[in-house]
Amino acid sequence: MTAVCLLVLGRYAFNRIRRYPNNLLFLLILTAAMASSISTVVGRFESAPLFLMVILAFSLVLFLAAIASMTRVDVTNWVPLLMSSFIVTFSAAVIGALWLNAVLGIVIAATGSMVFAMYVVYDVQSLLADTDKCLDPDEYIAGACALYLDMVNIFTGCLSICKGKSK
């Protein structure tokens, strides 16, 4: 449901959701959709591994944000690499959904977490950059939404790894 909602919003209102009154509405819709999907996933776990994964994902995102803000490497030029790695991971996830295997699920979850870790660095640098790749002040909410999606995807990847290890 979240993916369908984001695809419809992204397809028909991409330029509109990046500007002021609409970006707040998009943030509200995104938060509601992600809250419903995350609560469904989280409801299947016990509290101890869930708390551990929250701490792991939060600390990983903070560490990556610190690296992105202090490094001199311009990651905003890595868009083709990021997009191709996302497409390969998504294709592997579709194949993994059709061919159920616990080891393949762990590998896909780990790869997805690494891809979205790269996206965290990219999004933080695009929020903080002083180059032509930086976001306009009206687009900061769209950048925050992208960072929020990266954090949620890292968290769900960590949960998938934990679930695959326990089987």
Secondary structure, DSSP 8 states (H G I E B T S, - for coil): -HHHHHHHHHHHHTTTTTSHHHHHHHHHHHHHHHHHHHHHHHTTS-HHHHHHHHHHHHHHHHHHHHHHHH--S-GGG-HHHHHHHHHHHHHHHHHHHHS--HHHHHHHHHHHHHHHHHHHHHHHHHHH--STTS--GGGHHHHHHHHHHHHHHHHHHHHHHHHHHH-
